[in-house]
Amino acid sequence: MNLNKVFLIGRMAADPESRTTTSGQMVTTIRLATNRVWNNKATGEKQEQTEFHTIVAWGGLADIVSKYLRKGQLAMFEGRLQTRSWQGQDGVKRYRTEVVAENMQLGPKAMNAGGGAYQSNTPASAKPAANHSASNKISEEEIPVINEDAPVTSDPIIADSDIEEKEIDLKDIPF
């Protein structure tokens, strides 16, 4: 079995760059910064290394990314690795490995000192114009948001009082 799956959680290193292909499909390129922290065994000193990843989103996901992500925001991407090659103007064959995004989740909303309002990093003049097309309209409910301040709770569909506790008999366990 083969598996080509990537999960990255990091901060946007720059605003997304969008374009449309000659066939009319939207494509957005994202630069995501991730870091790892470790202790140097020899010195006991904390070390940190930052990696920058190029992520490419296509179609509807490209549209969502371009509208809702800005430099500095936290986001999670799920996708696959893909390596492209091309001939440079100097005749040298070049390669680029990118993550092709298949899924994305926004990080927590930024909270301002006023207590709870969404703080956008984008000036009103830079925000995309409203699109009134029914097929391209994206509602706020469709975009998942992680709220880091929300308490972790059990599934709201099944209340704890609805769960019937039964004693487990060892002979019922199959191993």
N, C-alpha and C positions, 0 to 999 in steps of 0.2 A: 504494500500500500504506500502511496506517495501523498505527501501533504505539503502544500505551499500556502501557509496562513501566517499573517502578521497582525499583531495587536500593538499599537503604539498609543501611549498616553503622554501628552506633552503640551507645551505652549506654542502658540503660533509665533513663528520667528518674523513673519511679515504678513501684510494683508494678502488675501488670496488674489491670484491673477487669473482672470477669466478671458476666454476667447471663444469664437465659434468656428468650427471647421467648415470647409467648403461645402460639405453635405448638410450643414445647418445644425450639427450637434454641438451642444455646449460642453466645453472642457475647462476645468479649473485646476490650476497648479497651486499647491500648498507647500510651505516650508514649515516643518514642525521641529522644535527643539526638544530633545529628551536628555536627561542626565542620569548618571549613576554615581553613587557615593560609596566609598569604601575606606577602610582604615589600612594604612601602610603598615605591614607587619614589622618591618625593620625599625620604623620611627614611631609607630603608634599614631601618626598624624592622619587626620581626615583628608582624603583626596576626593576630587570631583572631576568628572569628565563629561563634556557636553557633546552630543551628536546631533547633526542636522540632517533631517530626512526630507526627501522630495516625495510628495504624495500627489497623485493625479486622480481627479474625480470626473466622471462623465455624466451627461444627461441631467436627470432630476437632482441627483446628489450634488452635482457641480453647481446647480442653481441655489440649492439650500446653503452650501458652504459659502458661496460668494455673498449671499445676503446676510448670513448670521454670524460669521466668524471674522474677527479682526485681530491684528497683532496683539500679542500678550495674553489672549484668551486660552483657557485650558480646554482641550478636546481629546476625544479618544477616536482612533480610526482602526477599522478592521479591514483587511484586504489581502492582497497577494503580491509577491515580488515579481517584477518583470524587468528584464534587461533588454534595452533597445541598442541597436548599432547603426551607424551611418558613416558615410565617407565624408571627411572634412574637406574644406577647400584646398588644404595643403596636401591632400591625397592620403592622409593617415586615417585609418579606421578607428572610430571612437565608440565608446560604450557608456551607457548610463543605466544604472539600476534604480528603479523607482518602485514605490508602493502604489498599486492600483486599488483605490478605495472601493470597497463594497458596502461599507456601513460606517456611520459616524454618529457620535453622541457628543452633545455639547457639555461643557463643564458647568460648574455652578454659576449662577448669575452673580455679577459683582454687586455688592451692597454698598450704598453710600452711607454717610454718617447720619442721614435723616432717618434711617431705619427701615429699609425694605424696598425702596424703589429701585428699578433696574437702572444701572448707570451704563450708558452706551459710550464706547470709545470712538464712535463715528459721528462727525459733525452732520447736522441735518442736511447740508448741501451735498454730502458725499453718499447719503443713503440712496438706494435704488428707488426709482419711481414706482408707485403702486401699479401692479399689473392686474387689470380687471378681467383677464381671460379666465374663464372657469376652469380650464384644464391646467393652467399654470399657477393658480392661486394656492398658496400654502397657508394653512391656518396655524395658529400658535399651538393648538392641541396636537398637531402632527409632529411637533419638534420636541424630542425628549430633552429634559433638563435635569441635571443632578443638583440637588440642593444639599450642600455639605453640612448645613446647620440642622437639617431635619433629622429627628431621631429614627433609628432603624426599628421598624416594627414588623410584626408578622403579617402575613397576607390578610388584607382587610376583608376579603371575601369570606374567609373562614375565621370566625371569632373563636377565641380560646375556649369560651364557654360551650361552643358547639362540638368540641372534640371530646369524644368518649374515650376515656382512659381504660385500657384493658390490661390485665396482668399477662405477661408473656410467659408461656410455658416452654421450657427448654426442649421438649420433644417436638415442638412445632417448628423449630429452627432447622433448616435443611442441611446444615453442615456441622 
